[in-house]
């Protein structure tokens, strides 16, 4: 049973006044972000590669477009406070990847990252987005790197948040909190107490978050809206198989911002510098006071960095040319 409200068919559902948007706005304000009093948000579904993929569509369609890709084991709703801070000046399309959030789980459990990158390319085309800026965090960034090489014509610019061709994930067993995405909870308060200190959020913020990141099973237990068959680190403990190499990424000719969490355990500082310098039009910036989960741990910092970057781009016409 899903707790959060979302569109049930192909007709968009206006959730502007839903408690999810209210919670996102309140958390954004609590974190020190500026939020417009009037924010538009729709829940939408698209049929992509035989699956129903869900997106949240914030802001006005006439504004410059940002497409947001979450990391593993979280959802498009994780971007909620970030979107609340920027929805007055951008259209923000937060995507639920297959097997995550309110998107459909593949019946065969197929979560191959090349296929998931193809999902993204087809979604950008289906929504008729004219060269949007695409922002990918962690696994979302790994998918975005594939699109940067295979379908660069779809992108206006790319922003890779705490991810690159080289990560500290290589040959390393993920920490316990990463490898237990399918953990079940008898009460949502268990999740709040477990994760508030780790994600540097207040318990009240985590309670709001839990209302939208979980579904309740028939046995009454709560599970993150995440298909546990999705391989967080690949079957052989290496960074996602097929991830583009540093040398391959050098072929991308578009503008790209690499964003590193100041205290990241996932993307080493030297690797971030090397990656940005390898990209022909790469830039590097650091968001302080956060580790890997940048958009949760320092939402205001990331919103400020991306807003500044978009304003630095040469052409803004509802999308970036």
GIFENNOR-V40368 format. One record per pair of residues at least 12 apart in sequence whose C-alpha atoms are under 10 Angstrom apart, sorted by sequence separation. I is the first residue (numbers start at 1). GAP is how many residues later the second one is. If there is no record, write none. Layout:
[[I,GAP] [I,GAP]]
//
This chain:
[[6,12] [25,12] [43,12] [44,12] [55,12] [56,12] [98,12] [99,12] [191,12] [192,12] [194,12] [210,12] [212,12] [213,12] [214,12] [260,12] [272,12] [273,12] [287,12] [289,12] [5,13] [42,13] [43,13] [44,13] [55,13] [79,13] [98,13] [145,13] [192,13] [193,13] [212,13] [213,13] [259,13] [260,13] [272,13] [287,13] [288,13] [4,14] [5,14] [25,14] [42,14] [43,14] [79,14] [80,14] [97,14] [134,14] [144,14] [145,14] [189,14] [192,14] [193,14] [210,14] [258,14] [272,14] [287,14] [288,14] [4,15] [5,15] [41,15] [42,15] [43,15] [68,15] [79,15] [144,15] [145,15] [191,15] [192,15] [258,15] [286,15] [287,15] [4,16] [41,16] [42,16] [78,16] [79,16] [144,16] [191,16] [192,16] [286,16] [287,16] [22,17] [40,17] [41,17] [42,17] [66,17] [76,17] [77,17] [98,17] [141,17] [177,17] [189,17] [192,17] [258,17] [259,17] [269,17] [285,17] [287,17] [21,18] [40,18] [41,18] [76,18] [77,18] [98,18] [141,18] [142,18] [145,18] [177,18] [188,18] [189,18] [192,18] [258,18] [287,18] [21,19] [39,19] [40,19] [41,19] [75,19] [76,19] [77,19] [97,19] [141,19] [142,19] [145,19] [188,19] [191,19] [257,19] [286,19] [21,20] [39,20] [40,20] [55,20] [56,20] [66,20] [75,20] [76,20] [97,20] [120,20] [134,20] [140,20] [141,20] [145,20] [256,20] [285,20] [38,21] [39,21] [40,21] [55,21] [56,21] [75,21] [76,21] [98,21] [131,21] [133,21] [134,21] [140,21] [141,21] [142,21] [177,21] [189,21] [258,21] [285,21] [16,22] [17,22] [54,22] [55,22] [58,22] [74,22] [75,22] [97,22] [98,22] [121,22] [131,22] [132,22] [133,22] [134,22] [135,22] [136,22] [137,22] [138,22] [139,22] [141,22] [142,22] [188,22] [257,22] [264,22] [16,23] [17,23] [18,23] [56,23] [74,23] [78,23] [97,23] [117,23] [120,23] [121,23] [130,23] [131,23] [132,23] [133,23] [134,23] [135,23] [136,23] [137,23] [138,23] [139,23] [140,23] [141,23] [142,23] [188,23] [191,23] [256,23] [262,23] [263,23] [264,23] [16,24] [17,24] [56,24] [59,24] [63,24] [65,24] [66,24] [67,24] [68,24] [69,24] [70,24] [73,24] [75,24] [76,24] [77,24] [116,24] [117,24] [119,24] [120,24] [130,24] [131,24] [132,24] [133,24] [134,24] [135,24] [136,24] [137,24] [138,24] [139,24] [141,24] [255,24] [256,24] [257,24] [258,24] [259,24] [260,24] [261,24] [262,24] [263,24] [264,24] [267,24] [285,24] [15,25] [16,25] [58,25] [59,25] [63,25] [64,25] [65,25] [66,25] [67,25] [68,25] [69,25] [70,25] [71,25] [72,25] [75,25] [76,25] [77,25] [95,25] [117,25] [118,25] [121,25] [129,25] [130,25] [131,25] [132,25] [133,25] [134,25] [135,25] [136,25] [137,25] [138,25] [246,25] [250,25] [254,25] [255,25] [256,25] [257,25] [258,25] [259,25] [260,25] [261,25] [262,25] [263,25] [264,25] [265,25] [266,25] [267,25] [14,26] [15,26] [16,26] [57,26] [58,26] [63,26] [64,26] [65,26] [66,26] [67,26] [68,26] [69,26] [70,26] [71,26] [73,26] [74,26] [75,26] [76,26] [113,26] [116,26] [117,26] [118,26] [120,26] [121,26] [128,26] [129,26] [130,26] [131,26] [132,26] [133,26] [134,26] [135,26] [136,26] [137,26] [138,26] [188,26] [249,26] [250,26] [252,26] [253,26] [254,26] [255,26] [256,26] [257,26] [258,26] [259,26] [260,26] [261,26] [262,26] [263,26] [264,26] [265,26] [266,26] [283,26] [14,27] [15,27] [16,27] [56,27] [59,27] [60,27] [62,27] [63,27] [64,27] [65,27] [66,27] [67,27] [68,27] [69,27] [70,27] [72,27] [73,27] [74,27] [75,27] [76,27] [113,27] [116,27] [117,27] [120,27] [121,27] [129,27] [136,27] [137,27] [250,27] [251,27] [252,27] [253,27] [254,27] [255,27] [256,27] [257,27] [258,27] [259,27] [260,27] [261,27] [262,27] [263,27] [264,27] [265,27] [266,27] [13,28] [14,28] [15,28] [58,28] [59,28] [60,28] [62,28] [63,28] [64,28] [65,28] [66,28] [67,28] [68,28] [69,28] [72,28] [73,28] [75,28] [95,28] [114,28] [115,28] [116,28] [117,28] [118,28] [119,28] [188,28] [246,28] [247,28] [250,28] [251,28] [252,28] [253,28] [254,28] [255,28] [256,28] [257,28] [258,28] [259,28] [260,28] [261,28] [262,28] [263,28] [264,28] [12,29] [13,29] [14,29] [58,29] [59,29] [60,29] [61,29] [62,29] [63,29] [71,29] [113,29] [114,29] [117,29] [118,29] [121,29] [125,29] [138,29] [185,29] [187,29] [246,29] [249,29] [250,29] [251,29] [252,29] [253,29] [261,29] [262,29] [263,29] [264,29] [12,30] [13,30] [14,30] [57,30] [58,30] [59,30] [60,30] [61,30] [70,30] [113,30] [116,30] [117,30] [121,30] [124,30] [184,30] [186,30] [245,30] [246,30] [248,30] [249,30] [250,30] [252,30] [260,30] [261,30] [262,30] [264,30] [12,31] [13,31] [59,31] [60,31] [61,31] [116,31] [117,31] [121,31] [124,31] [185,31] [191,31] [247,31] [248,31] [249,31] [250,31] [260,31] [261,31] [263,31] [11,32] [12,32] [13,32] [58,32] [59,32] [60,32] [61,32] [114,32] [118,32] [122,32] [184,32] [191,32] [246,32] [247,32] [250,32] [260,32] [261,32] [262,32] [10,33] [11,33] [12,33] [58,33] [59,33] [113,33] [114,33] [117,33] [118,33] [121,33] [184,33] [186,33] [187,33] [188,33] [191,33] [246,33] [261,33] [10,34] [11,34] [12,34] [57,34] [58,34] [59,34] [117,34] [121,34] [186,34] [187,34] [188,34] [260,34] [261,34] [7,35] [8,35] [9,35] [10,35] [11,35] [57,35] [58,35] [185,35] [186,35] [187,35] [188,35] [259,35] [6,36] [7,36] [8,36] [9,36] [10,36] [56,36] [57,36] [58,36] [185,36] [186,36] [261,36] [6,37] [7,37] [8,37] [9,37] [10,37] [21,37] [55,37] [56,37] [57,37] [184,37] [185,37] [186,37] [261,37] [5,38] [6,38] [7,38] [55,38] [56,38] [57,38] [183,38] [184,38] [185,38] [6,39] [55,39] [56,39] [93,39] [183,39] [184,39] [185,39] [54,40] [55,40] [56,40] [92,40] [94,40] [182,40] [183,40] [184,40] [261,40] [15,41] [54,41] [55,41] [91,41] [92,41] [93,41] [94,41] [182,41] [183,41] [261,41] [10,42] [14,42] [15,42] [16,42] [41,42] [53,42] [54,42] [55,42] [92,42] [97,42] [181,42] [182,42] [260,42] [9,43] [12,43] [13,43] [14,43] [15,43] [41,43] [53,43] [54,43] [97,43] [181,43] [182,43] [259,43] [8,44] [10,44] [12,44] [39,44] [40,44] [52,44] [53,44] [54,44] [181,44] [182,44] [12,45] [39,45] [52,45] [53,45] [95,45] [181,45] [182,45] [183,45] [8,46] [35,46] [38,46] [39,46] [41,46] [52,46] [53,46] [54,46] [55,46] [56,46] [181,46] [182,46] [259,46] [7,47] [35,47] [37,47] [39,47] [40,47] [51,47] [53,47] [54,47] [55,47] [181,47] [182,47] [259,47] [6,48] [7,48] [33,48] [35,48] [36,48] [39,48] [40,48] [51,48] [53,48] [54,48] [55,48] [180,48] [257,48] [6,49] [7,49] [33,49] [35,49] [36,49] [38,49] [39,49] [44,49] [53,49] [54,49] [179,49] [181,49] [257,49] [6,50] [31,50] [34,50] [35,50] [36,50] [38,50] [41,50] [43,50] [45,50] [48,50] [52,50] [53,50] [54,50] [30,51] [33,51] [34,51] [35,51] [36,51] [37,51] [40,51] [41,51] [42,51] [43,51] [44,51] [45,51] [52,51] [53,51] [69,51] [181,51] [28,52] [29,52] [33,52] [34,52] [35,52] [36,52] [41,52] [51,52] [52,52] [53,52] [179,52] [180,52] [257,52] [24,53] [27,53] [28,53] [32,53] [33,53] [35,53] [36,53] [51,53] [52,53] [67,53] [179,53] [256,53] [257,53] [24,54] [27,54] [28,54] [34,54] [50,54] [51,54] [52,54] [178,54] [179,54] [24,55] [25,55] [26,55] [27,55] [28,55] [29,55] [51,55] [178,55] [21,56] [24,56] [25,56] [28,56] [29,56] [50,56] [51,56] [20,57] [23,57] [24,57] [25,57] [27,57] [28,57] [45,57] [46,57] [47,57] [67,57] [22,58] [23,58] [24,58] [25,58] [26,58] [45,58] [174,58] [255,58] [21,59] [22,59] [24,59] [25,59] [43,59] [45,59] [174,59] [20,60] [21,60] [24,60] [25,60] [173,60] [23,61] [24,61] [172,61] [21,62] [22,62] [67,62] [171,62] [21,63] [66,63] [170,63] [173,63] [174,63] [65,64] [169,64] [172,64] [173,64] [174,64] [65,65] [66,65] [67,65] [68,65] [69,65] [70,65] [71,65] [72,65] [171,65] [172,65] [173,65] [49,66] [53,66] [64,66] [65,66] [66,66] [67,66] [68,66] [69,66] [70,66] [71,66] [72,66] [73,66] [171,66] [172,66] [49,67] [53,67] [64,67] [65,67] [66,67] [67,67] [68,67] [69,67] [70,67] [71,67] [72,67] [170,67] [171,67] [172,67] [254,67] [51,68] [55,68] [61,68] [64,68] [65,68] [66,68] [67,68] [68,68] [69,68] [70,68] [71,68] [72,68] [169,68] [170,68] [171,68] [49,69] [50,69] [64,69] [65,69] [66,69] [67,69] [68,69] [69,69] [70,69] [71,69] [169,69] [170,69] [48,70] [49,70] [53,70] [69,70] [70,70] [71,70] [168,70] [169,70] [170,70] [48,71] [69,71] [70,71] [71,71] [167,71] [168,71] [169,71] [47,72] [48,72] [68,72] [69,72] [71,72] [167,72] [4,73] [48,73] [49,73] [68,73] [69,73] [166,73] [48,74] [49,74] [69,74] [165,74] [47,75] [48,75] [69,75] [165,75] [47,76] [46,77] [166,77] [48,78] [165,78] [166,78] [47,79] [164,79] [165,79] [166,79] [46,80] [164,80] [165,80] [166,80] [46,81] [164,81] [165,81] [164,82] [165,82] [165,83] [165,84] [164,85] [67,88] [200,89] [66,90] [71,90] [200,90] [65,91] [66,91] [67,91] [68,91] [69,91] [70,91] [199,91] [200,91] [66,92] [67,92] [69,92] [174,92] [199,92] [66,93] [139,93] [198,93] [199,93] [200,93] [8,94] [139,94] [164,94] [199,94] [7,95] [149,95] [163,95] [164,95] [198,95] [199,95] [201,95] [6,96] [146,96] [148,96] [157,96] [158,96] [159,96] [160,96] [161,96] [162,96] [163,96] [164,96] [168,96] [169,96] [170,96] [200,96] [201,96] [4,97] [5,97] [6,97] [142,97] [143,97] [146,97] [157,97] [158,97] [159,97] [160,97] [161,97] [162,97] [163,97] [168,97] [169,97] [199,97] [200,97] [201,97] [4,98] [142,98] [145,98] [146,98] [156,98] [157,98] [158,98] [159,98] [160,98] [161,98] [162,98] [163,98] [167,98] [168,98] [169,98] [199,98] [200,98] [2,99] [145,99] [149,99] [155,99] [156,99] [157,99] [158,99] [159,99] [160,99] [161,99] [162,99] [167,99] [168,99] [198,99] [199,99] [2,100] [139,100] [142,100] [143,100] [145,100] [149,100] [152,100] [155,100] [156,100] [157,100] [158,100] [159,100] [160,100] [161,100] [162,100] [166,100] [167,100] [168,100] [139,101] [142,101] [143,101] [148,101] [149,101] [152,101] [153,101] [163,101] [166,101] [167,101] [142,102] [146,102] [149,102] [150,102] [152,102] [162,102] [164,102] [165,102] [166,102] [145,103] [146,103] [148,103] [149,103] [162,103] [163,103] [164,103] [168,103] [145,104] [148,104] [149,104] [162,104] [163,104] [164,104] [166,104] [167,104] [73,105] [148,105] [162,105] [163,105] [166,105] [167,105] [72,106] [73,106] [148,106] [161,106] [162,106] [165,106] [166,106] [73,107] [74,107] [145,107] [162,107] [164,107] [165,107] [73,108] [148,108] [163,108] [164,108] [166,108] [72,109] [73,109] [163,109] [166,109] [102,110] [162,110] [164,110] [165,110] [101,111] [102,111] [164,111] [101,112] [163,112] [164,112] [100,113] [101,113] [102,113] [101,114] [111,116] [113,117] [109,118] [111,118] [112,118] [113,118] [109,119] [110,119] [111,119] [112,119] [105,120] [109,120] [110,120] [111,120] [105,121] [106,121] [108,121] [109,121] [110,121] [111,121] [113,121] [135,121] [103,122] [104,122] [105,122] [109,122] [112,122] [133,122] [134,122] [135,122] [137,122] [101,123] [102,123] [103,123] [104,123] [106,123] [111,123] [133,123] [135,123] [159,123] [100,124] [101,124] [102,124] [105,124] [106,124] [158,124] [159,124] [160,124] [161,124] [162,124] [100,125] [101,125] [105,125] [159,125] [161,125] [162,125] [99,126] [100,126] [101,126] [161,126] [99,127] [100,127] [113,127] [114,127] [81,128] [98,128] [99,128] [100,128] [112,128] [113,128] [114,128] [138,128] [80,129] [97,129] [98,129] [99,129] [112,129] [113,129] [114,129] [138,129] [162,129] [163,129] [99,130] [100,130] [112,130] [113,130] [162,130] [78,131] [99,131] [161,131] [162,131] [77,132] [78,132] [80,132] [98,132] [161,132] [162,132] [161,133] [78,134] [161,134] [77,135] [78,135] [76,136] [77,136] [75,137] [76,137] [75,138] [74,139] [75,139] [73,140] [74,140] [161,141] [159,147] [75,149] [74,150] [75,150] [159,150] [73,151] [74,151] [75,151] [159,151] [73,152] [74,152] [73,153] [157,153] [72,154] [73,154] [138,154] [72,155] [73,155] [137,155] [138,155] [137,156] [138,156] [157,156] [73,157] [137,157] [156,157] [72,158] [137,158] [72,159] [73,159] [156,159] [72,160] [156,160] [71,161] [72,161] [157,162] [156,163] [157,163] [155,164] [156,164] [157,164] [155,165] [156,165] [155,166] [31,170] [31,171] [135,171] [30,172] [27,174] [31,174] [27,175] [30,175] [27,177] [28,177] [133,177] [27,178] [26,179] [27,179] [24,181] [27,181] [23,182] [26,182] [27,182] [23,184] [24,184] [23,185] [24,185] [22,186] [23,186] [132,186] [133,186] [130,187] [131,187] [132,187] [133,187] [20,188] [23,188] [130,188] [131,188] [132,188] [133,188] [19,189] [20,189] [23,189] [129,189] [130,189] [131,189] [132,189] [129,190] [130,190] [131,190] [20,191] [130,191] [19,192] [20,192] [19,193] [4,206] [3,207] [4,207] [5,207] [3,208] [4,208] [2,209] [3,209] [4,209] [2,210] [3,210] [4,210] [2,211] [3,211] [4,211] [2,212] [3,212] [1,213] [2,213] [3,213] [82,213] [1,214] [2,214] [81,214] [82,214] [85,214] [1,215] [2,215] [80,215] [81,215] [85,215] [1,216] [79,216] [80,216] [82,216] [83,216] [1,217] [78,217] [79,217] [82,217] [86,217] [90,217] [78,218] [81,218] [82,218] [85,218] [86,218] [89,218] [1,219] [80,219] [81,219] [82,219] [85,219] [2,220] [79,220] [82,220] [83,220] [86,220] [1,221] [82,221] [86,221] [71,222] [81,222] [82,222] [2,223] [70,225] [91,227] [90,228] [91,228] [90,229] [66,240] [66,244] [64,246] [65,251] [64,252] [65,252] [66,252] [63,253] [64,253] [65,253] [66,253] [63,254] [64,254] [65,254] [66,254] [62,255] [63,255] [64,255] [65,255] [62,256] [63,256] [64,256] [61,257] [62,257] [60,258] [31,266] [33,266] [34,266] [31,267] [32,267] [33,267] [31,268] [32,268] [33,268] [31,269] [33,270] [28,271] [29,271] [33,271] [27,272] [28,272]]
//
